[in-house]
Amino acid sequence: MSQNFFSLIRSRTTDDDKVFIRTVDGRSYTYGEMWQLSARFANVLSSKGVVIGDRVAVQVDKSPEAIILYLACLRAGVVYLPLNTAYTLAELEYFIGDAKPHVVVCTPDKYDAIEPMASSLGVFSTLTLGVEGNGTLAEEAASAAPSYETILVEQSDLAAILYTSGTTGRSKGAMLTHANLASNARTLVEYWHFTDRDELLHALPIFHTHGLFVATNVILLSSASMCFLPKFDPKLIRQEMRTATVMMGVPTFYTRLLREDWLNRDSTDHMRLFISGSAPLLADTHRAWTEKTGHHILERYGMTETNMITSNPYDGERVPGSVGPALPGVSVRITEPESGKLLPANSAGMIEVRGPNVFKGYWRMPDKTQSEFRADGYFITGDIGYMDDDGYVFVSGRSKDLVITGGYNVYPKEIESEIDSIEGVEESAVVGLPHADFGEAVTAVVILKDGVALTEADIMSRLDPVLAKYKLPKRILFEASLPRNTMGKVLKNEIRKQHEDLYK
């Protein structure tokens, strides 16, 4: 039996006339139409000479055809390499030079800039795909056969390479296998109770694990449907929520929707599930959403390298501030970061994970791969957190965000939680900045709600009774917003760069 993830997807579908994907401007593909176009795309790729393991780098705008190209890559046994649409030509040169793809697919308007660079790096062919399904890939597909014999692959063969965000140092290509994608998708379909009656509101980008693998693969394995929004837009969310049953989003989706007058129990009564991930969801946001809609947001936790690791339960308590217990088949433990010694419940340490969801390693980085795994196979996530007595995981932040001030370890999340609980505070970010006396100085950047006028002294007076002296910020800075990446994660390295001379 083929271990190709596409074969599993195909085996789950019984109604080829069912709508697989539709857009807000009226375009759609049934499952049957998707099978045919993915076959045509796969035939085009094969005509370029791709073989099992070859990479296909894709930097295109979000469209149904872009998802179908991903499926075509699976069918052809080649490695899908999605690239952030915001990457510059210089950044693309690094990724293409590192991944060495056989084919590059870009938007038509970028062809003239990308093709010469790609060709100079050994790329065999550069194709184009536009947001309306236009471009040279579509033109060649029009005359290609609508059938394709899915390539037989092993479970351990690569299905995709996703580069980490590269917020510090060189971006690393996480190698994900057909087995990685299949195991996680199967688990999430069952754990989140997806069926063919579901329609997903899809407002996420598709070059990231969340929008590509979590959202799309779950829909495919449950024979459900999804509505593609080009980007997050509260007006479109309101319009499409009338027929949708599930929404996956990042925390900023929920904080922005909470400001909408139309959001209430009536406007969300057709929905069965709201899921949040990719960045921490404030407990206050969780509670405010429940109060306004009656729905408890289901927060989960994953990484590029691991797919999904934990999730609050579908049936059971969804704890605000927690990302839930480990998913079935996945093992999570908390260890002392340096020694790897197992820590007891409620003790903060390194989050480590083992399971069929965990990636194969970093592309062309064997030494880095080896250093990120324990001898017993656990992957060292780089995230700090703790597990309570009930097995619920709480993520405190990245280990690289740990602040060491005067010899004391300070976890930013603890301070951020206290600041965020102050009335009038929208959100905060705590970083360590260079300091001659302390090594690093705890520093907070605070975003206030509209119309609120809090001072540095006001916030310090609230923190002083509840935090040890060494944890208190040396300074509190007020900004209009926090820098974020496309998935809503706060870019603390940008904050550190912006204020690196504050104490000099």
C-alpha positions in Angstrom: 0.0 0.0 0.0 1.3 3.5 -0.9 2.5 5.5 2.1 2.0 8.7 0.1 -0.1 11.1 2.2 -2.1 12.0 -0.9 -3.2 8.4 -1.2 -4.6 8.6 2.3 -6.4 11.9 1.4 -7.9 10.3 -1.7 -9.1 7.2 0.2 -11.1 9.4 2.6 -13.3 11.0 -0.1 -16.6 9.4 -1.2 -18.4 12.4 -2.9 -16.4 13.9 -5.8 -19.2 16.5 -6.3 -18.8 18.0 -2.9 -17.3 21.5 -2.7 -13.7 21.2 -1.4 -12.8 24.9 -1.5 -14.5 28.1 -2.4 -13.6 31.8 -2.4 -15.5 34.8 -1.3 -15.7 36.1 -4.9 -17.5 33.0 -6.1 -14.8 30.7 -7.4 -14.9 27.0 -6.3 -13.5 23.5 -6.8 -15.3 20.3 -6.0 -13.2 17.4 -4.8 -13.5 15.8 -8.3 -12.3 19.0 -10.0 -9.4 19.2 -7.4 -8.3 15.6 -8.2 -8.2 16.5 -11.9 -6.3 19.8 -11.6 -3.9 18.3 -9.2 -3.2 15.5 -11.7 -2.7 18.1 -14.5 -0.3 20.1 -12.2 1.6 16.8 -11.3 1.9 16.0 -15.0 3.4 19.4 -15.6 5.9 18.9 -12.8 6.8 15.5 -14.2 7.4 17.0 -17.6 10.1 19.1 -16.0 11.9 16.0 -14.9 11.2 16.0 -11.2 11.8 12.8 -9.3 11.1 11.6 -5.8 12.8 13.9 -3.3 13.2 16.9 -5.7 12.2 20.2 -4.2 9.5 22.6 -5.6 9.8 26.1 -4.2 6.6 28.1 -4.2 6.1 31.8 -3.5 2.6 32.6 -4.7 -0.4 34.5 -3.4 -3.2 32.6 -1.6 -5.5 30.9 -3.9 -7.3 27.5 -4.4 -4.8 26.7 -7.1 -1.9 27.1 -4.7 -3.4 24.5 -2.4 -4.0 22.2 -5.4 -0.3 22.7 -6.4 0.6 21.5 -2.9 -1.4 18.3 -3.5 0.2 17.9 -6.9 3.6 17.9 -5.3 2.5 15.2 -2.9 1.1 13.1 -5.8 4.4 13.5 -7.7 6.5 12.5 -4.7 8.4 15.8 -4.7 9.0 18.0 -1.7 6.8 21.1 -1.3 8.6 24.2 -0.2 6.3 27.1 0.6 7.9 30.5 1.0 6.5 33.6 2.7 5.1 36.0 0.2 6.8 38.9 2.0 10.4 37.5 1.4 12.5 39.9 -0.7 14.6 38.8 -3.7 17.7 38.7 -1.5 16.0 36.4 1.0 14.7 34.2 -1.8 18.2 33.8 -3.1 19.2 32.3 0.3 16.3 29.9 0.4 16.7 28.8 -3.2 20.4 28.4 -2.9 20.0 26.4 0.3 17.1 24.1 -0.8 18.3 23.7 -4.4 14.8 23.2 -5.9 14.3 21.7 -9.3 11.3 23.9 -10.0 10.3 27.4 -8.7 6.8 28.7 -8.9 6.2 32.4 -8.4 3.6 35.0 -9.2 3.6 36.3 -12.7 4.6 39.8 -11.7 7.8 38.5 -10.1 8.9 36.2 -12.9 11.3 38.7 -14.5 13.1 39.2 -11.2 13.1 35.7 -9.9 13.8 33.6 -13.0 17.4 34.9 -13.7 18.4 34.4 -10.1 16.8 31.0 -9.9 18.4 29.9 -13.2 21.9 31.1 -11.9 21.4 28.8 -8.9 20.7 25.7 -10.9 16.9 25.8 -11.0 15.7 23.8 -14.0 12.4 25.7 -14.6 10.6 28.7 -13.2 6.8 28.7 -13.6 4.2 31.2 -12.6 0.8 31.0 -10.8 -1.5 34.0 -10.2 -4.2 34.6 -7.7 -6.9 33.9 -10.3 -5.3 30.6 -11.3 -3.5 32.2 -14.2 0.1 31.9 -15.2 2.4 29.5 -17.1 1.7 26.6 -14.8 -2.0 26.9 -15.5 -1.4 27.3 -19.2 0.7 24.1 -19.4 -1.8 22.3 -17.2 -4.6 23.1 -19.6 -3.2 20.7 -22.1 -1.9 18.1 -19.6 -3.8 14.8 -18.8 -6.4 15.0 -16.0 -5.2 11.7 -14.5 -2.0 10.8 -12.8 -0.7 7.7 -11.1 0.3 8.8 -7.6 4.0 8.1 -6.9 4.7 5.4 -4.4 6.8 6.7 -1.5 8.0 5.5 1.9 6.6 6.9 5.2 10.0 8.4 5.8 10.2 10.2 2.5 10.0 14.0 2.6 6.6 15.7 1.8 7.6 19.2 2.7 10.4 21.5 3.9 9.3 24.5 5.9 11.9 27.1 6.9 11.7 28.4 10.4 11.0 32.1 10.7 14.7 32.9 11.2 14.0 35.6 13.8 17.5 34.9 15.1 20.4 33.6 13.0 20.1 31.5 9.9 16.7 30.1 8.9 16.6 26.3 9.1 14.6 24.0 6.8 12.4 21.6 8.8 12.0 18.4 6.9 8.5 16.9 7.3 7.7 13.4 6.1 4.5 11.9 4.6 4.2 10.0 8.0 4.5 13.3 10.0 1.7 14.9 8.0 -0.6 11.9 8.0 -0.3 11.1 11.7 -1.0 14.7 12.9 -3.9 15.1 10.5 -5.5 11.8 11.5 -5.2 12.8 15.2 -6.7 16.3 14.8 -9.6 15.1 12.7 -10.6 12.8 15.5 -9.6 15.0 18.5 -11.5 18.1 17.1 -14.5 16.1 15.9 -14.2 17.1 12.2 -16.7 15.5 9.8 -17.8 16.1 6.2 -20.5 18.4 7.4 -17.9 21.0 8.5 -16.9 24.2 6.6 -13.8 26.0 7.8 -13.3 29.7 7.7 -9.8 29.9 6.3 -8.3 33.4 6.8 -4.7 32.3 7.4 -1.7 32.4 5.1 -0.8 29.1 3.4 3.0 29.2 3.6 2.9 28.3 7.3 2.1 25.1 9.2 -1.1 26.6 10.7 -2.9 27.5 7.4 -1.3 24.8 5.2 -1.1 21.7 7.3 -3.3 22.1 10.3 -6.2 23.7 8.5 -6.0 22.2 5.0 -5.0 18.7 5.9 -7.7 18.4 8.5 -10.3 19.4 5.9 -9.0 17.0 3.4 -9.0 14.0 5.7 -12.5 14.7 6.9 -13.9 15.4 3.4 -15.1 18.8 4.6 -15.1 22.1 2.9 -13.4 25.4 3.4 -14.0 29.0 2.5 -10.9 30.9 1.5 -10.5 34.5 2.6 -7.6 36.3 1.0 -6.7 37.7 4.4 -8.3 38.4 7.8 -11.2 40.8 7.3 -13.9 41.2 10.0 -16.5 42.1 7.4 -15.8 38.9 5.5 -15.7 36.9 8.6 -19.1 38.1 9.6 -20.5 37.4 6.1 -19.1 33.9 5.8 -19.7 32.9 9.5 -23.4 32.3 8.5 -22.5 29.0 6.9 -19.2 28.1 8.4 -18.9 25.8 11.4 -15.2 26.2 12.4 -12.6 29.0 12.4 -8.9 28.7 13.0 -7.1 31.8 13.8 -4.2 33.5 15.6 -4.9 35.6 18.8 -5.0 38.9 16.9 -8.1 37.5 15.0 -9.9 37.2 18.2 -8.8 40.4 19.8 -9.9 42.4 16.7 -13.2 40.6 16.4 -14.0 41.4 20.1 -14.0 45.1 19.1 -16.8 44.4 16.5 -20.3 45.4 17.6 -21.9 42.6 15.6 -20.0 39.9 17.6 -22.4 38.1 19.9 -24.1 34.8 20.6 -26.5 35.2 17.7 -23.8 35.9 15.1 -21.8 32.9 16.2 -24.6 30.4 16.9 -23.9 28.5 13.7 -20.3 27.8 14.7 -19.3 24.8 16.7 -15.6 25.5 17.2 -13.1 28.4 17.4 -9.4 27.3 17.4 -6.4 29.6 18.3 -2.7 29.0 17.8 0.6 30.2 16.4 1.0 32.7 19.3 -0.1 32.8 23.0 -3.7 33.6 23.6 -4.2 35.8 26.6 -6.4 34.3 29.3 -8.4 37.6 29.3 -9.1 37.2 25.6 -10.3 33.7 26.2 -12.7 34.8 28.9 -13.9 37.9 27.0 -14.7 35.7 24.0 -16.7 33.3 26.1 -18.6 36.1 27.8 -19.5 37.7 24.4 -20.2 34.6 22.3 -20.8 31.7 24.7 -18.0 29.8 22.9 -14.8 28.6 24.7 -11.8 29.1 22.3 -9.8 25.9 21.9 -6.1 26.8 22.2 -3.5 24.4 20.9 0.3 24.4 20.6 2.6 23.3 17.9 5.7 24.2 16.0 7.0 24.0 12.4 9.2 21.1 13.4 6.5 19.1 15.2 3.1 20.0 13.7 0.6 20.0 16.7 1.8 18.9 20.1 -0.9 19.7 22.6 -4.5 20.8 22.5 -7.2 21.7 24.9 -9.9 19.1 24.7 -13.0 19.2 22.5 -15.0 17.6 25.3 -13.7 18.7 28.6 -12.3 21.8 30.3 -10.5 24.3 28.0 -8.3 26.1 30.5 -7.6 29.8 29.8 -3.8 30.4 29.5 -3.1 26.7 28.8 -2.5 24.9 25.5 -3.9 21.7 26.9 -2.5 18.2 27.4 -0.4 16.3 24.9 -2.4 15.0 21.9 -3.0 11.2 21.6 0.2 9.4 20.5 2.4 12.4 21.5 4.6 12.4 24.6 5.5 15.7 26.3 7.8 16.2 29.2 9.4 19.2 31.1 13.1 19.0 31.8 16.0 21.0 33.2 17.3 22.8 30.1 21.0 22.0 30.5 21.0 18.5 32.0 17.7 17.2 30.5 16.7 16.0 34.0 13.0 15.4 34.3 11.2 18.0 36.4 8.1 17.5 38.6 4.7 19.0 37.9 4.3 22.7 38.1 8.1 23.3 37.6 9.2 25.5 34.7 11.6 24.0 32.3 12.2 23.0 28.7 9.3 21.5 26.8 10.4 18.3 25.0 8.3 16.2 22.7 8.4 12.8 21.0 6.0 11.2 18.6 5.2 10.4 15.0 4.5 14.1 14.4 8.1 15.2 15.0 10.1 16.1 12.0 13.0 14.2 10.4 15.6 16.9 11.0 16.9 20.2 9.6 17.8 20.3 5.9 21.5 20.0 5.3 22.2 20.6 9.0 23.1 17.2 10.5 25.0 18.6 13.4 22.2 21.1 14.3 19.7 18.2 14.0 21.7 16.0 16.4 22.0 18.8 18.9 18.3 19.4 19.1 17.4 15.8 20.0 18.0 14.0 23.3 19.5 10.5 23.2 16.1 8.9 23.8 14.5 10.7 20.8 12.8 13.7 22.4 13.0 16.9 20.4 14.1 20.0 22.4 11.5 22.6 21.4 13.3 25.6 22.8 10.1 26.6 24.5 9.9 27.1 28.3 6.8 26.0 30.2 5.4 23.8 32.8 2.8 21.0 33.2 0.2 21.0 35.9 -1.0 18.0 37.9 -3.7 17.3 35.3 -1.2 17.2 32.4 -2.2 20.6 31.0 0.8 22.4 29.5 1.4 26.2 30.0 4.0 27.8 27.7 6.0 30.6 29.3 8.0 31.6 26.3 11.1 30.8 24.2 14.3 29.9 26.0 16.1 32.5 24.0 13.8 35.1 25.5 14.9 34.1 29.0 16.3 37.2 30.8 19.3 36.7 33.1 19.6 39.8 35.3 22.1 40.0 38.1 22.5 36.2 38.0 18.8 35.5 38.3 16.6 33.8 35.7 13.5 35.8 34.8 10.8 34.3 32.5 9.1 37.2 30.6 5.7 35.5 30.5 5.3 35.8 34.3 5.8 39.5 34.2 3.7 40.0 31.0 0.8 38.1 32.7 0.9 40.6 35.6 1.1 43.6 33.4 -1.7 42.3 31.1 -4.0 41.9 34.1 -3.8 45.6 34.8 -7.0 47.4 33.8 -6.4 49.5 30.7 -3.5 47.5 29.4 -4.0 45.9 25.9 -0.9 43.8 25.9 2.8 43.8 26.8 6.2 42.3 25.9 9.1 41.9 28.3 12.7 41.6 27.1 16.2 41.8 28.4 18.4 44.7 27.3 22.1 45.1 27.8 23.0 46.7 31.1 26.4 47.4 32.6 25.6 46.4 36.1 23.0 43.6 35.7 24.1 42.1 32.4 20.5 42.3 31.2 17.8 44.7 32.5 14.2 43.5 32.6 12.4 45.9 30.3 8.6 46.1 29.5 7.0 47.5 26.4 3.3 48.2 27.1 0.4 48.8 24.7 -2.5 50.7 26.3 -6.2 50.4 25.3 -7.7 53.4 23.5 -8.3 56.3 25.8 -6.3 55.0 28.7 -3.6 57.1 30.3 -1.4 55.0 32.6 2.1 56.1 33.5 5.3 54.1 34.2 4.8 54.8 37.9 1.2 53.5 37.8 2.3 50.1 36.4 5.3 49.8 38.7 3.1 50.4 41.7 0.9 47.4 40.6 3.9 45.1 40.0 5.9 45.9 43.1 3.7 44.0 45.6 3.4 40.9 43.4 6.9 40.4 41.9 10.3 39.8 43.5 12.5 42.8 43.2 14.8 41.3 40.6 11.9 40.6 38.3 10.6 44.2 38.3 11.2 46.0 35.1 14.0 48.7 35.2 11.9 50.6 32.7 8.4 50.5 31.2 8.1 51.9 27.7 4.8 52.7 26.0 4.3 52.0 22.3 1.4 52.1 19.9 1.8 48.4 18.8 4.2 45.5 19.1 6.2 44.2 16.0 4.8 40.9 14.8 5.4 38.3 12.1 2.7 37.2 9.7 1.4 34.6 12.2 1.0 37.2 15.0 4.0 36.2 17.0 5.7 39.1 18.8 9.2 39.7 17.4 11.1 40.3 20.5 14.4 40.5 18.7 13.0 43.6 16.9 12.2 45.1 20.3 15.6 44.4 21.6 17.3 45.9 18.5 15.1 49.0 18.7 16.0 49.7 22.4 19.4 48.1 22.7 21.0 51.4 23.7 18.4 52.3 26.4 20.7 51.7 29.4 24.0 53.0 27.8 
